[in-house]
Amino acid sequence: MSHFSDIGFDIKSIDHMKELFLELKPRSLRSQHGRYIQYLTEEKSGAQLFWYTEKPSLFGKEELTGISPAFNGKTIQREIDKIKILPPPPYPETTIYLWLHGDDGEYPLVVDVPDLEIKGKNVKTATSMQATLFPNKFEYFENYESFREKYPVKKATGTVNMVGPSEASPLAAPSGMSLEDALSKIADIAQKVPGDQTTAQKNMARLIVDFYTTFFKDNGVATPSSEMFVPTGTFPPKKDPNFKPHSDCWCYGKVISVDKKVNTLTNLEYYHFTMKTYGATYDVVSGMNKIPHEPQIGSIIGGRFWICAKLNF
């Protein structure tokens, strides 16, 4: 299933997509952005579609070149900085790198911004964002016990080479170290790094990269925490020279709220969650078929997600 089904759109094929565009085009908001023309379709439940077209010449025919789903969520990630636009991807959306600072953690993040209006703004002046997670792989657990039943804390052996600010300092991995404990150790080390914030952030990134590439690959241990957030699209695995930063994360969190939404354009239902995880609270959307039964507040959700965002100025 595609991300469109996560907001109540059942797009079966390219031909079906083109038919839907012609149907929704008259009620969509049109704006021009360089060579692209953008049409924004919105409906009452919060589901959004960004359509992209091109016109090869003044008298040429307007051609549909792309479409991106989005969601008008209610969470706000309030402290972001170090924002920059990454090299243009092979699609109209803008890919952005930033640092997110939360009450209980911080990390670098790559997000996709589908609204082409962002291309005309100075992204460095953005003060916050609203990010929605669209599942690539979705997992649901009724409670912490069922989460740990699937992901028991495994025993780790050997030494983790966690790169410090000036030299490699081995850190013994005690028996039963969870990902949450390991991230806590990384944060403790990063806070002790002298120098300005940029230097500390760079060293923290080095710590995270070395931890994941060494600890998980060498020891074969992958014990997620029930409230963790790993920006998997930010760091290359094993220093892959062909790696390109992209909007992707591996995370789990506690359900703070859940609503069954109805897309008023299609009458199809989908779920909207707010999820508290490491560093922030995010909006999460999911198609009905991805959840075995009625989800509850206090349950745990997670998996691999595409991060779709809107910057606030």
C-alpha positions in Angstrom: 0.0 0.0 0.0 1.2 3.6 -0.7 1.4 6.6 1.6 -1.8 7.9 -0.1 -3.9 5.2 1.7 -2.5 6.5 5.0 -4.6 9.7 4.5 -7.6 8.0 2.8 -6.8 8.2 -0.9 -6.9 4.9 -2.9 -4.8 5.7 -5.9 -4.5 2.4 -7.9 -2.4 3.4 -10.9 -0.9 6.3 -12.9 -4.0 6.6 -15.0 -6.2 6.7 -11.9 -3.9 9.4 -10.5 -4.4 11.5 -13.6 -8.1 11.1 -13.5 -8.2 12.2 -9.8 -6.1 15.2 -10.7 -8.5 16.4 -13.3 -11.4 15.9 -10.9 -9.7 17.8 -8.0 -7.9 20.4 -10.0 -10.8 23.0 -10.1 -11.1 22.9 -6.2 -7.3 23.1 -5.6 -5.2 26.1 -4.8 -2.8 27.0 -7.7 0.6 28.7 -7.4 3.6 29.1 -9.7 7.1 28.2 -8.6 9.7 28.5 -11.3 9.2 25.8 -13.9 6.6 24.1 -11.7 2.9 24.8 -11.1 1.6 23.5 -7.8 -1.9 22.6 -6.9 -2.8 22.0 -3.3 -5.8 19.9 -2.6 -7.1 20.0 1.1 -10.0 18.5 2.8 -11.6 18.7 6.3 -9.9 15.8 8.0 -6.4 17.2 7.3 -5.4 15.1 4.3 -3.5 17.0 1.6 -2.2 16.3 -1.9 0.4 18.5 -3.5 0.2 18.1 -7.3 3.1 19.3 -9.5 2.8 20.2 -13.2 5.1 21.7 -15.8 4.4 23.7 -18.9 7.2 23.3 -21.4 6.4 26.5 -23.4 4.1 29.5 -23.3 1.6 27.7 -25.5 2.5 24.2 -24.5 0.2 21.7 -22.7 0.4 21.6 -18.9 1.8 18.1 -17.9 1.4 16.4 -14.6 4.9 15.5 -13.3 4.4 14.4 -9.7 2.3 14.2 -6.6 3.1 14.1 -2.8 0.8 13.3 0.1 0.9 15.4 3.2 -1.1 16.0 6.4 -2.1 19.1 8.3 -1.2 17.8 11.8 -1.4 19.4 15.3 2.0 18.7 16.8 4.7 21.3 16.7 8.5 20.6 17.0 9.4 24.0 18.4 13.2 24.2 18.5 15.0 23.7 15.2 18.2 25.2 13.8 21.2 24.6 11.6 18.7 24.4 8.7 19.9 24.0 5.1 18.4 22.8 1.8 20.1 19.7 0.4 20.9 19.3 -3.3 17.8 18.9 -5.3 16.4 15.4 -5.4 14.9 13.9 -8.6 11.4 15.1 -7.6 9.9 18.5 -6.9 9.8 18.3 -3.1 12.5 20.1 -1.1 14.8 18.0 1.1 16.0 19.8 4.2 18.6 19.0 6.9 18.2 20.5 10.4 18.8 19.9 14.1 15.9 19.3 16.3 16.1 20.2 20.0 13.6 18.6 22.4 13.1 18.6 26.2 14.7 15.1 26.5 17.0 14.9 23.5 18.3 16.4 20.3 19.4 15.0 16.9 20.0 15.9 13.3 17.2 15.1 10.9 16.4 15.1 7.2 12.8 15.9 6.2 10.9 16.4 2.9 8.9 19.6 2.5 6.3 19.1 -0.3 5.0 22.7 -0.4 7.0 24.4 -3.1 6.5 27.8 -1.4 9.5 26.9 0.7 11.8 27.4 -2.3 11.3 31.2 -2.1 12.0 31.5 1.6 15.2 31.8 3.7 14.9 28.4 5.5 17.5 29.5 8.1 14.8 31.8 9.7 12.4 29.0 10.4 11.6 28.6 14.1 9.7 25.4 14.3 8.1 22.7 12.1 5.1 20.4 12.0 6.2 16.9 10.9 4.0 13.9 10.1 5.3 10.4 9.9 4.0 8.2 7.1 4.7 4.5 7.7 6.9 2.4 5.4 6.7 -0.4 8.0 4.1 0.0 10.8 4.1 -1.8 14.1 1.4 -1.6 16.9 1.7 -2.9 20.4 -1.1 -2.8 23.0 1.3 -2.1 25.8 4.9 -2.1 26.9 4.8 -5.8 27.8 3.8 -6.8 24.3 6.5 -4.5 22.9 9.1 -6.2 25.0 7.7 -9.7 24.1 8.7 -9.0 20.5 11.8 -7.0 21.4 13.4 -8.5 24.5 16.5 -6.8 25.8 19.3 -8.8 24.4 22.7 -9.4 26.0 25.6 -7.5 24.4 29.2 -8.6 24.6 32.5 -7.1 23.6 33.6 -3.4 23.3 31.9 -0.5 21.6 34.4 1.9 20.1 32.6 5.2 20.7 34.6 8.1 19.1 35.1 10.9 21.6 36.0 14.6 20.9 39.7 14.0 20.6 40.4 10.3 20.6 38.7 6.9 20.3 37.7 5.8 23.8 36.5 2.2 24.2 33.2 1.8 26.2 32.4 -1.7 27.5 28.9 -2.8 26.6 27.5 -4.3 29.8 25.2 -7.3 29.6 21.6 -6.3 28.7 22.3 -2.8 27.5 19.3 -1.4 25.7 19.3 1.1 22.9 17.8 3.6 25.4 20.7 3.2 27.8 23.2 3.4 25.0 21.7 6.7 23.6 21.8 8.1 27.2 25.5 7.3 27.4 26.1 9.0 24.0 24.2 12.1 25.2 26.2 12.2 28.4 29.5 12.1 26.5 28.3 14.8 24.0 27.3 17.2 26.8 30.9 17.1 28.0 32.4 18.1 24.7 34.1 21.5 25.0 33.6 24.3 22.5 30.6 25.9 20.7 27.3 24.2 19.9 28.3 23.3 16.3 31.4 21.5 17.5 29.4 19.6 20.1 26.7 18.6 17.6 29.3 17.4 15.1 30.9 15.2 17.8 27.5 13.9 18.9 26.8 12.9 15.3 30.1 11.1 15.2 29.3 9.2 18.4 25.9 8.2 17.0 27.3 7.1 13.6 30.1 5.0 15.2 27.7 3.5 17.7 25.3 2.2 15.1 27.9 1.0 12.6 30.0 -0.7 15.3 27.6 -1.9 18.0 24.8 -3.2 15.8 27.0 -4.5 12.9 29.7 -6.2 15.0 27.7 -7.4 18.0 24.5 -8.1 16.1 22.4 -6.4 18.8 19.3 -4.4 17.9 17.1 -3.9 21.0 14.9 -0.9 20.4 13.5 1.2 23.2 9.8 2.0 23.5 10.5 5.7 23.1 13.4 6.0 20.7 14.1 8.0 17.5 16.8 7.0 15.1 17.3 9.4 12.0 18.3 6.5 9.7 18.1 8.7 6.6 20.8 11.1 8.0 23.8 8.8 8.4 25.3 6.5 5.8 25.6 2.8 6.9 29.2 1.7 7.0 30.4 5.0 5.5 28.7 4.2 2.1 30.2 6.6 -0.5 27.0 6.4 -2.6 24.7 7.3 0.3 22.5 10.3 -0.1 20.7 11.8 2.9 17.0 11.2 2.7 13.8 11.5 4.8 13.6 8.3 6.8 13.6 7.3 10.5 13.2 4.2 12.7 11.3 5.1 15.8 8.8 3.9 18.5 6.7 6.0 20.9 3.7 6.2 23.2 0.3 7.0 21.7 -0.9 10.3 23.3 -4.0 10.6 21.2 -5.7 8.7 18.4 -8.6 9.6 16.1 -10.3 7.7 13.3 -10.5 10.2 10.4 -12.7 10.2 7.3 -11.4 11.6 4.1 -14.3 13.8 3.0 -13.3 13.5 -0.7 -13.3 9.7 -0.8 -15.2 8.6 2.4 -12.3 6.3 3.2 -11.1 6.1 6.9 -7.6 6.3 8.3 -6.0 6.8 11.7 -4.3 9.9 13.0 -2.0 9.5 16.1 0.1 11.8 18.1 3.1 9.9 19.4 5.6 10.9 22.1 9.0 9.6 21.3 12.6 10.6 22.0 13.1 14.3 21.6 9.6 15.3 20.3 6.0 14.5 19.8 5.0 13.7 16.2 1.8 13.3 14.1 1.5 9.8 12.6 -1.0 8.7 10.0 -1.8 5.1 9.0 -4.2 3.3 6.7 -6.9 1.2 8.4 -5.4 -2.1 7.0 -2.1 -1.6 8.8 -3.5 -2.0 12.3 -5.0 -5.3 13.5 -7.7 -3.8 15.8 -8.9 -0.5 17.3 -5.8 1.4 18.7 -5.9 2.8 22.2 -4.2 5.7 24.0 -1.2 4.5 25.9 -0.3 1.8 23.3 3.1 1.8 21.5 3.5 2.4 17.8 6.6 2.5 15.6 8.5 1.2 12.7 10.1 2.8 9.7 8.7 6.1 8.5 9.0 8.8 5.8 9.1 12.3 7.4 6.9 14.9 5.7 7.2 18.4 7.2 6.1 22.0 7.1 8.4 24.7 8.3 7.0 27.6 10.4 8.5 31.1 10.1 
